[in-house]
Amino acid sequence: MESTVTEGQSFRPETLLGKGSDVALVKRGLLTQQDSAVSIGQALVGKLVKDVRIGEVVDLGIANTSPVRRIIINELTGRINLDTQTSRYELLDKRFKGLDLEIDGGSIHLPVDSQPARLDDRVVDLSFPGGRIHINKPALRDVLLETHGTQIFRAVDFRLMVLARVGNIHLPFYVSSEGTSGKNEGEWYPFFGYTGDWIIKGSGVTNEGKMDYHPKVDAVREILNKNLILPIFMSPQGKLGYEPMTRQEPSLVIFDINNHLDYKAVDIYAREDEKRFVSDMTGYLPTNVRNTHLSATPWIDNVVSSIK
């Protein structure tokens, strides 16, 4: 899903961003790994509707002109990276609106405060008795969204959940805690809302525990499974200890997710409250989907057919 424009080639950003797109531009030092906001220079704005050639000097901000050495295009997320000798400039279309549906099964809208997850460049890798924790933040930055100031959340029997960008839409994923219905325990799978009785999962799981919805769903699921490996049995506050999982916090904490990701768990476990919480976090509000695959299929088909 990623391609590179190198010397002798040119790239027309409008093919991904659209002509005259409004973009966010963040400067990341390749040596310092520090982020800073950049004012978009007029030349760069102009280049969004023209070809950008490798080696060409582009205005990347006030008093900051550098030749472009490499352009990396992520077709999964629409993100474009322009590399100079010392810096990477990340471009992301600010017009991303996610999925916007009003259908018989309910409604889906991107939560109003959603944005690409603000993640640093740290990689967390930790082994503990019976498991492993791995959080590769640079790899997650292209797909993970944050909403309500949260990058990962838990609800419905303590399931871990995230909101991700899948092509032009937003889609929630959860971790299978038991590996039922052909799934693999501990792996990420997409879901399509919560009815209050049932997480809408559909029947897209093959015998190997893989997905059969859409190639871009598969690609995001693979990124999550490789780069966001977390223990199922954390406390409600997101801490892992040596004690079995209970509503009590562990006396000896060996991992606290709050030190690495912005985390939130539903604090009221009544069915309607959890339904409202999941709907708020995901933007998926299924009002007319019942606890059957037959009822869910048209709802899921509408979501999947919207992916571009």
C-alpha positions as CSV (number, residue, x, y, z in Angstrom):
1,M,0.0,0.0,0.0
2,E,3.1,2.2,0.0
3,S,5.0,3.5,-3.0
4,T,8.1,5.7,-3.3
5,V,8.8,8.4,-5.9
6,T,12.5,8.6,-6.5
7,E,15.0,10.4,-8.7
8,G,13.8,11.0,-12.3
9,Q,10.1,10.7,-11.4
10,S,7.5,13.2,-10.5
11,F,4.3,13.0,-8.5
12,R,1.0,14.9,-8.8
13,P,-0.4,15.2,-5.3
14,E,-3.9,16.0,-6.5
15,T,-4.3,12.3,-7.5
16,L,-4.5,11.5,-3.7
17,L,-5.4,14.8,-2.0
18,G,-7.6,16.3,-4.6
19,K,-7.1,19.6,-6.5
20,G,-6.6,22.5,-4.2
21,S,-6.7,20.4,-1.0
22,D,-6.4,21.8,2.4
23,V,-3.6,19.9,4.1
24,A,-1.9,19.6,7.4
25,L,1.9,19.8,7.3
26,V,4.1,18.6,10.2
27,K,7.9,18.8,10.1
28,R,9.7,15.9,11.6
29,G,13.5,16.1,12.0
30,L,15.1,12.8,10.6
31,L,18.0,13.2,13.0
32,T,16.2,14.7,16.1
33,Q,12.8,12.9,15.6
34,Q,11.2,16.1,16.9
35,D,8.0,17.5,15.5
36,S,7.2,21.1,14.8
37,A,4.4,22.9,13.1
38,V,5.3,24.4,9.8
39,S,3.7,27.3,7.9
40,I,2.9,26.2,4.4
41,G,4.8,28.3,1.9
42,Q,3.1,29.6,-1.2
43,A,5.2,27.5,-3.5
44,L,4.2,24.3,-1.7
45,V,0.5,25.2,-1.9
46,G,1.0,25.7,-5.6
47,K,2.7,22.4,-5.9
48,L,-0.4,20.6,-4.6
49,V,-2.0,21.2,-8.1
50,K,1.2,20.6,-10.1
51,D,3.9,18.0,-10.4
52,V,6.5,17.7,-7.7
53,R,9.8,16.6,-9.0
54,I,12.6,14.9,-7.1
55,G,15.5,17.3,-6.6
56,E,13.3,20.4,-7.0
57,V,13.5,23.1,-4.4
58,V,10.1,23.7,-2.8
59,D,9.1,26.3,-0.2
60,L,8.4,24.2,2.9
61,G,7.7,27.0,5.2
62,I,8.9,30.5,6.0
63,A,12.6,30.8,5.3
64,N,12.8,27.1,4.8
65,T,13.6,25.9,1.3
66,S,15.1,22.5,0.6
67,P,15.2,20.1,-2.4
68,V,12.9,17.2,-2.2
69,R,14.9,13.9,-2.2
70,R,12.1,11.4,-1.9
71,I,8.4,11.2,-1.8
72,I,6.6,8.4,0.0
73,I,2.9,7.8,-0.7
74,N,0.7,5.7,1.6
75,E,-2.3,4.8,-0.5
76,L,-4.0,3.2,2.5
77,T,-4.3,6.5,4.4
78,G,-3.7,9.2,1.8
79,R,-0.6,10.4,3.7
80,I,2.2,11.9,1.7
81,N,5.7,12.3,3.1
82,L,8.2,14.7,1.4
83,D,11.8,14.0,2.5
84,T,14.6,16.5,2.4
85,Q,18.2,15.9,3.5
86,T,17.4,16.5,7.2
87,S,13.6,16.6,7.6
88,R,10.4,14.8,6.7
89,Y,7.3,16.8,6.0
90,E,4.1,14.8,6.5
91,L,1.1,15.9,4.5
92,L,-2.4,14.7,5.4
93,D,-5.6,15.8,3.7
94,K,-7.5,17.7,6.4
95,R,-10.7,17.2,4.5
96,F,-11.0,13.5,5.7
97,K,-14.6,13.2,6.8
98,G,-14.8,9.5,7.5
99,L,-17.9,7.5,6.8
100,D,-21.2,9.5,6.6
101,L,-24.2,7.3,6.3
102,E,-27.9,7.6,7.1
103,I,-29.6,4.3,6.2
104,D,-32.4,2.0,7.4
105,G,-30.1,0.3,9.9
106,G,-29.0,3.5,11.6
107,S,-26.4,6.2,11.1
108,I,-22.6,6.5,11.0
109,H,-20.6,9.8,11.3
110,L,-17.0,10.6,12.2
111,P,-17.0,11.9,15.8
112,V,-16.5,15.6,15.5
113,D,-13.3,15.8,17.5
114,S,-11.5,13.0,15.7
115,Q,-8.1,13.5,14.2
116,P,-5.0,11.4,13.3
117,A,-3.5,10.0,16.6
118,R,-0.8,12.2,18.0
119,L,1.9,9.6,18.5
120,D,5.6,10.1,19.2
121,D,8.4,7.8,17.7
122,R,8.8,5.5,20.7
123,V,8.5,1.7,20.3
124,V,7.5,-0.2,23.4
125,D,8.5,-3.9,23.6
126,L,8.0,-5.8,26.8
127,S,7.7,-9.5,27.7
128,F,5.9,-10.7,30.8
129,P,4.9,-14.1,32.0
130,G,2.5,-15.5,29.5
131,G,2.6,-12.7,27.0
132,R,4.1,-9.8,25.2
133,I,3.5,-6.1,24.8
134,H,4.5,-4.3,21.6
135,I,3.5,-0.8,20.6
136,N,5.1,0.6,17.5
137,K,3.9,4.1,17.4
138,P,5.5,5.2,14.1
139,A,3.8,2.3,12.3
140,L,0.4,3.1,14.0
141,R,0.5,6.8,13.1
142,D,-0.8,6.2,9.6
143,V,-4.0,4.4,10.6
144,L,-4.9,5.2,14.3
145,L,-7.4,7.9,15.0
146,E,-8.1,9.6,18.3
147,T,-11.4,10.8,19.4
148,H,-12.5,12.5,22.7
149,G,-8.8,12.7,23.4
150,T,-8.5,8.9,23.4
151,Q,-6.5,6.6,21.2
152,I,-7.6,3.3,22.7
153,F,-10.6,2.5,24.8
154,R,-12.4,-0.4,26.5
155,A,-16.0,-1.5,26.8
156,V,-18.3,-4.5,26.5
157,D,-16.7,-7.0,28.9
158,F,-13.4,-5.1,28.9
159,R,-12.7,-5.5,25.2
160,L,-9.9,-3.3,23.8
161,M,-11.1,-1.1,21.0
162,V,-9.6,1.5,18.6
163,L,-10.9,3.7,15.8
164,A,-8.9,3.5,12.6
165,R,-8.7,5.1,9.2
166,V,-9.4,2.5,6.4
167,G,-9.1,4.3,3.1
168,N,-11.7,7.0,3.0
169,I,-13.7,5.8,6.0
170,H,-13.3,5.3,9.7
171,L,-13.8,1.9,11.2
172,P,-13.6,0.5,14.8
173,F,-11.5,-2.6,15.7
174,Y,-11.6,-4.7,18.8
175,V,-9.4,-7.5,20.3
176,S,-10.9,-10.9,20.4
177,S,-10.6,-12.0,24.0
178,E,-11.6,-15.7,23.5
179,G,-11.1,-16.4,19.8
180,T,-14.6,-17.7,19.2
181,S,-16.3,-18.1,15.8
182,G,-13.1,-18.9,14.0
183,K,-11.1,-15.9,15.2
184,N,-7.7,-15.9,16.8
185,E,-7.5,-14.9,20.5
186,G,-5.7,-11.7,21.1
187,E,-6.0,-10.4,17.5
188,W,-7.6,-7.3,16.2
189,Y,-10.9,-7.6,14.2
190,P,-13.2,-4.9,12.7
191,F,-16.6,-4.3,14.1
192,F,-19.5,-2.3,12.9
193,G,-21.1,-0.8,16.0
194,Y,-22.7,-2.1,19.3
195,T,-26.4,-2.7,19.6
196,G,-26.4,-2.9,23.4
197,D,-26.8,-6.7,23.1
198,W,-24.2,-7.6,20.4
199,I,-21.0,-6.3,18.9
200,I,-21.7,-6.3,15.2
201,K,-19.0,-8.5,13.8
202,G,-20.6,-10.1,10.7
203,S,-19.4,-13.3,9.2
204,G,-16.2,-12.2,7.4
205,V,-13.8,-14.5,9.3
206,T,-12.3,-17.4,7.4
207,N,-11.2,-20.7,8.9
208,E,-7.7,-19.4,9.3
209,G,-8.9,-16.5,11.5
210,K,-8.3,-14.0,8.8
211,M,-10.7,-11.5,7.3
212,D,-12.7,-11.5,4.1
213,Y,-14.3,-8.1,4.0
214,H,-12.1,-5.8,1.9
215,P,-8.3,-5.6,1.1
216,K,-8.0,-2.3,2.9
217,V,-9.7,-3.7,6.0
218,D,-7.2,-6.6,5.9
219,A,-4.3,-4.2,5.6
220,V,-5.3,-2.2,8.6
221,R,-5.9,-5.3,10.6
222,E,-2.4,-6.6,9.8
223,I,-0.9,-3.3,10.9
224,L,-2.7,-3.4,14.2
225,N,-1.8,-7.1,14.8
226,K,1.9,-6.4,14.1
227,N,2.2,-3.1,15.9
228,L,-0.4,-3.0,18.7
229,I,0.0,-6.2,20.8
230,L,-1.5,-5.7,24.3
231,P,-2.5,-8.0,27.2
232,I,-6.2,-8.8,27.3
233,F,-6.2,-9.0,31.1
234,M,-5.6,-5.4,32.2
235,S,-7.4,-3.7,35.0
236,P,-10.2,-1.2,34.1
237,Q,-7.7,1.6,34.6
238,G,-5.4,0.0,32.1
239,K,-2.8,-1.5,34.4
240,L,-1.2,-5.0,34.3
241,G,0.0,-6.8,37.4
242,Y,0.7,-10.4,38.4
243,E,-2.8,-10.8,40.0
244,P,-5.6,-12.3,37.9
245,M,-7.9,-9.7,36.2
246,T,-10.4,-8.3,38.7
247,R,-12.1,-4.9,39.2
248,Q,-9.4,-4.2,41.7
249,E,-6.2,-2.5,40.6
250,P,-3.0,-4.6,40.9
251,S,-0.8,-4.0,43.9
252,L,2.4,-4.4,41.7
253,V,2.1,-2.7,38.3
254,I,4.3,-4.1,35.6
255,F,2.7,-2.1,32.7
256,D,0.4,0.9,32.6
257,I,-1.1,1.7,29.2
258,N,-1.7,5.3,30.2
259,N,2.1,5.9,30.0
260,H,2.0,5.1,26.3
261,L,-1.4,5.8,24.8
262,D,-4.3,8.0,25.7
263,Y,-6.7,5.5,27.2
264,K,-10.3,5.5,28.4
265,A,-12.6,2.8,29.8
266,V,-16.4,3.0,30.2
267,D,-17.1,3.7,33.8
268,I,-20.8,2.7,33.9
269,Y,-21.6,-0.9,32.9
270,A,-25.4,-0.6,32.3
271,R,-26.2,-1.8,28.8
272,E,-27.6,1.5,27.5
273,D,-24.6,3.5,28.9
274,E,-22.1,1.2,27.2
275,K,-24.0,1.5,24.0
276,R,-23.9,5.3,24.2
277,F,-20.2,5.2,25.1
278,V,-19.3,3.0,22.1
279,S,-21.4,5.1,19.8
280,D,-19.8,8.3,21.0
281,M,-16.3,6.8,20.5
282,T,-16.9,5.3,17.1
283,G,-19.6,7.3,15.5
284,Y,-21.5,4.1,14.7
285,L,-25.1,4.1,15.8
286,P,-27.0,1.0,14.7
287,T,-30.6,1.7,15.6
288,N,-32.2,-1.1,13.6
289,V,-29.8,-4.0,13.6
290,R,-30.7,-7.1,15.5
291,N,-28.6,-9.8,17.0
292,T,-28.5,-11.9,13.8
293,H,-26.1,-12.1,10.9
294,L,-29.0,-11.8,8.6
295,S,-30.0,-8.4,10.1
296,A,-26.4,-7.2,10.2
297,T,-25.4,-8.1,6.6
298,P,-27.0,-5.2,4.8
299,W,-25.6,-2.8,7.5
300,I,-22.1,-4.2,7.1
301,D,-22.4,-4.3,3.3
302,N,-23.1,-0.6,3.3
303,V,-20.0,0.1,5.3
304,V,-17.7,-2.1,3.2
305,S,-19.0,-0.9,-0.1
306,S,-18.2,2.7,0.9
307,I,-14.4,1.9,1.1
308,K,-12.4,3.5,-1.6
